[in-house]
């Protein structure tokens, strides 16, 4: 199998964490791809959306997006369980994952606004709308940081990647006023050494 991704992608980081937690790193080759070209042929050949990450399982057959890849990886090894199979625990995991992905989506849109649009076309109300999503989400999580039992699951690793991306691209501003989440992220990093190993540099 081959993972097409980029070290700066928080969604790719999710998959790399899942690979490490499930003990699958030796079974998957990781290839860095650039999605900036308009056609991006390398990724576009296996994912018509030309988005990373994509997990190529045979020739030009790929699995995407990051959630689907992580659930597929969870099926390849028994422990730790990243996706509870049913019931309330599964819903809790998926809901936390959706919240964390929402943080990532808003954070990425703010980055793209400044990267791809000239400053005179930045739209302040739209930026404020995305920032509001980030602020409400971290405030919500600060009131009751999530916990895990035997090991972190998919929701936890997604949240860790979301907070890591806010550190990487948003200067870690979320940390002010959220000491509980800071403690939570430090605890996750201790339990999952791959979190530090996959920290983007650049």
Order of alpha helices (4+ residues) and beta strands (2+ residues): beta-alpha-beta-alpha-beta-beta-alpha-alpha-alpha-alpha-alpha-alpha
